[in-house]
Amino acid sequence: MKQPWEYATVEWIWSESKLRCTRPGTPEWGGQGSYVELVNLLSGLGREGWEVCACSGAGNWLFWTLKRPLT
C-alpha cells in the first residue's frame, strides 16, 4: 500500500523579503523574512515532520513543496 501524504508550500520573494507558508488545516501565514527567517521557518516545519520534496525558482522567487505522512 502506498503511503498517503499531505503537502505544504513555502514561497520566498527574496528581493522583497516576503515569505508565505501554506499548510493543510491551518491559516495561510505570510510575513517578512530574509535568510534567517527562512531557515527558521523551514526548521520549524522540519520539527513538525515536513520535508522538502521539490523546489522551483526564477528570478527573485523560490517555491518549495513539502510533504509528510498523513496521519
N, C-alpha and C positions, 0 to 999 in steps of 0.2 A: 504494500500500500504506500502510495506517495505521501510525503509529509505535507500537510496543509500549512501554508504560510500567510502571514499578514504583512502588508507593506506600508512604508512611510517614505516621505521625501524631505530633503533639505535643499534649499536654494540659497545661494550666496551671490549677490551682485557686489563684487569686491570693490569696485571703484566708488560705489555709493555706501559701502559698509552696511548693506542691508541683508538680513538673514530672515528666512522663513522656514518653518517646520510644520509639516502636516502629518498627523498620525491618526489612525482609526480610533474612534471613540473619544477623542479629545478635541477641544477647540484649536483651530489653527493658531500658531504662535508666530509673531513677527517682531523683529526688533533690530537695533543697530548692532553691528559687530564686525570686527576685523579678525585677524588670525587667532588671537587668544580666545575670543568669544566663540569662534567656530570650533576650535579644538575642545573647549569646554562643553559645547552643545553635543558634538559627536561622542565625546567621552561619556556624557550623561546618558545618551541613547545606548551606548555600548553596555553600560551598567544595567540598563533595562532589558538587555538581551538582543538589541538590534545589531545587525552587521551590514556593512555596505555591500551591495551586490552589483551595483553599476554606478558609473559616474559619467556625466557628459559636460562638455564645456565649449564655450565660444566667446571670443572677445573678453568681456569683463564678467562673465556669468559662468557659474558652476552649479551643477544639479546632481545630487546623489539620490539613488533609490536604495532603501534599506529594507531588510526583511528579518523576521523572527518567526519561530514556530508558533502556530496558532494553538492556543491552549483552551 
